[in-house]
Amino acid sequence: MPVIVNNIQDKIEISEDILSLLEKIGNFVLRLEGQSKQCEVSINLVDNTHIQELNFTYRGYDKPTDVLSFNLQDNITDEEEDCILGDVVISAEKAEEQAKMYGQTLMQEVAFLSVHGILHLLGYDHETDEAEKEMNEKQEMILKQFKLK
C-alpha cells in the first residue's frame, strides 16, 4: 500500500517525523478499510496559494482551504492494475493556523487532515448528520491509535 507523502511548499517547516507519521497513518487507514496492497494514495503538503488555485479550479471557491481530496478511482479499468485511490492535498499554512486556533500541535492537525482526506477518498462524507457522525467516530478512533486525540 504505497502512501506517498510530498512536501511541496516552503512556508511552514515540516519535520521528517510528520512526513513519516502521515505515511504510517495513511497505510493504517487503507488496511483498516480493506484496501488492496497495491492501492496508492498521495498526500501533498502545499501552501495557501496552491490550494486556493485548486479550490477555485475544482470547487469554484476562490479562497484557501485546509484539505482537498481528489478521488481517482474512476480511472481503474482492470482489477489487475494498481489501484490509484487518489490525492489528498493539505495546506500546511492552514494546518498551522488551525493548530494554533484549536490548541494542538501541527503534527496533530496535519494528521487529522490526512485522515479526513483519505476517508473522503474512501467514500466517507459529512453531508448528513448520520454520515458526519460515522466519519467523526472513524477519525477519532484512528487518531487515538496514534495517540493524537
VENLINRA-V258579 format. One record per pair of residues at least 12 apart in sequence whose C-alpha atoms are under 10 Angstrom apart, sorted by the first residue. I is the first residue (numbers start at 1). J is the second residue. D is the distance in whole Angstrom. If there is no record, write none. Layout:
# VENLINRA-V258579
i = (I,I)
j = (J,J)
d = (D,D)
This chain:
# VENLINRA-V258579
i = (1,1,1,1,1,1,1,1,1,1,1,1,1,1,1,1,2,2,2,2,2,2,2,2,2,2,2,2,3,3,3,3,3,3,3,3,3,3,3,3,3,4,4,4,4,4,4,4,4,4,4,4,5,5,5,5,5,5,5,5,5,5,5,5,5,5,6,6,6,6,6,6,6,7,7,7,7,7,7,7,7,8,8,8,8,8,8,9,9,9,9,9,9,9,9,9,9,10,10,10,10,10,11,11,11,11,11,12,12,12,12,12,12,12,12,12,12,13,13,13,13,14,14,14,14,14,15,17,18,18,18,18,18,19,19,19,19,19,21,21,21,21,22,22,22,22,22,22,22,22,23,23,23,23,23,24,25,25,25,25,25,25,25,25,25,26,26,26,26,26,26,26,26,26,26,27,27,27,28,28,28,28,29,29,29,29,29,29,29,29,30,30,30,30,32,33,33,35,35,35,36,36,37,37,38,38,38,38,38,38,39,39,39,39,39,39,39,40,40,40,40,40,40,41,41,41,41,41,41,41,41,41,41,41,42,42,42,42,42,42,42,42,42,42,43,43,43,43,43,43,43,43,43,44,44,44,44,44,44,44,44,44,45,45,45,45,45,45,45,45,45,45,46,46,46,46,46,46,46,46,47,47,47,47,47,47,47,47,47,48,48,48,48,48,48,48,48,48,48,49,49,49,49,49,50,50,50,50,51,51,51,51,51,51,51,51,51,51,51,52,52,52,52,54,54,55,55,58,64,64,64,65,65,65,65,65,65,66,66,66,66,66,66,66,66,66,66,66,66,66,66,67,67,67,67,67,67,67,67,67,67,67,67,68,68,68,68,68,68,68,68,68,68,68,68,69,69,69,69,69,69,69,69,69,69,69,69,70,70,70,70,70,70,70,70,70,71,71,71,71,71,71,71,71,71,71,71,72,72,72,72,72,73,73,73,73,74,85,85,85,86,86,86,86,86,87,87,87,88,88,88,88,88,88,88,88,88,89,89,89,90,90,90,90,91,91,92,92,92,93,94,94,94,95,95,95,95,95,95,95,96,96,96,97,98,104,104,105,107,108,108,108,108,108,109,109,111,111,111,111,111,112,112,112,112,112,112,113,114,115,115,115,115,115,115,116,116,116,116,119,119,119,120,123,124,124)
j = (23,26,27,28,30,31,35,36,37,38,39,40,41,82,83,84,23,26,27,30,37,38,39,40,41,42,83,84,22,23,24,25,26,27,30,39,40,41,42,43,87,19,22,23,26,27,40,41,42,43,44,87,18,19,20,21,22,23,26,41,42,43,44,45,87,88,19,42,43,44,45,46,89,19,43,44,45,46,47,90,92,44,45,46,47,50,92,44,45,46,47,48,49,50,91,92,93,45,46,47,92,93,46,47,48,92,93,45,46,47,91,92,93,94,95,96,106,92,93,96,106,45,92,106,107,110,107,107,106,107,108,110,111,43,45,107,110,111,107,110,111,146,43,107,110,111,112,113,114,115,41,42,43,111,114,146,111,112,114,115,118,142,143,145,146,40,41,42,43,111,114,115,117,118,119,39,40,41,115,142,145,146,114,115,118,119,122,138,139,142,85,118,119,122,142,119,122,83,85,122,82,83,82,83,80,81,82,83,84,85,73,81,82,83,84,85,86,82,83,84,85,86,87,70,71,72,83,84,85,86,87,88,118,121,69,70,84,85,86,87,88,89,114,118,69,86,87,88,89,90,114,117,118,67,68,87,88,89,90,91,92,114,67,88,89,90,91,92,93,95,110,114,66,67,89,90,91,92,93,94,64,66,89,90,91,92,93,94,95,63,64,65,66,90,91,92,93,94,95,63,64,65,91,93,64,89,90,91,63,64,65,66,67,68,89,90,91,92,94,64,65,66,91,68,89,67,68,70,91,93,94,89,90,91,93,94,95,89,90,91,92,93,94,95,96,97,98,109,110,113,117,88,89,90,91,92,94,95,110,113,114,116,117,87,88,89,90,91,113,114,116,117,118,120,121,86,87,88,89,90,114,116,117,118,119,120,121,85,86,87,88,89,117,118,120,121,84,85,86,87,88,117,118,120,121,122,123,84,85,86,87,121,85,86,121,122,86,118,121,122,117,118,120,121,122,117,118,121,113,114,115,116,117,118,119,120,121,113,114,117,110,113,114,117,110,113,106,109,110,106,106,109,110,107,108,109,110,111,112,113,108,109,110,109,110,148,149,148,148,143,146,147,148,149,148,149,139,142,143,146,148,139,140,142,143,148,149,139,139,135,138,139,140,142,143,135,136,138,139,135,138,139,135,135,136,138)
d = (10,9,6,9,7,8,8,7,4,5,5,6,8,10,9,10,8,9,7,10,8,7,7,5,7,8,10,9,8,5,8,9,6,6,9,9,6,5,6,7,10,9,9,7,9,10,8,6,5,6,8,9,10,6,8,10,7,6,9,9,6,5,6,8,10,9,8,8,6,5,6,9,10,8,8,6,5,7,10,10,9,7,6,5,8,10,10,9,6,5,5,9,10,9,9,8,9,10,8,8,9,10,9,7,9,8,7,10,9,8,10,6,6,10,9,8,10,9,10,10,10,9,8,9,9,10,9,9,9,6,9,8,8,9,10,9,10,10,8,10,8,9,8,9,8,6,10,10,7,9,9,9,8,10,10,9,8,10,8,7,10,8,8,9,8,10,8,9,9,9,7,7,10,7,10,10,9,9,10,8,9,10,10,7,8,8,10,10,10,7,10,8,9,9,9,9,8,9,9,9,9,8,9,9,9,8,5,6,8,10,10,10,6,4,6,6,9,8,6,5,6,7,9,10,9,10,9,6,6,5,6,8,8,9,10,10,9,9,7,5,6,8,10,9,9,9,6,5,6,7,7,9,9,10,10,7,6,5,6,8,9,9,9,9,6,5,6,6,9,10,9,10,10,10,7,6,5,6,8,10,9,10,10,8,5,6,6,8,10,8,5,8,8,9,6,8,6,7,10,9,7,10,9,10,8,9,10,8,8,6,7,8,8,8,7,7,6,10,10,4,7,10,9,8,9,9,8,9,8,9,8,10,8,7,10,7,9,8,6,5,8,8,5,6,10,10,9,10,9,7,10,7,6,4,6,9,9,9,9,6,8,8,7,8,6,5,7,9,9,10,9,7,10,9,10,7,6,5,6,9,9,9,5,7,9,7,6,9,5,5,6,8,9,9,9,7,9,6,4,7,9,10,9,8,5,8,9,6,5,5,8,8,5,7,9,10,10,9,7,8,10,8,10,7,9,8,8,8,9,7,9,9,6,7,10,9,8,9,8,8,8,7,7,9,9,9,9,9,8,10,10,9,9,9,9,6,6,10,9,8,10,8,8,9,10,9,10,9,8,8,10,9,6,8,9,10,10,10,8,9,8,7,9,9,7,8,9,10,10,10,9,6,9,8,8,8,9,9,7,8,9,8,9,10,10,10)
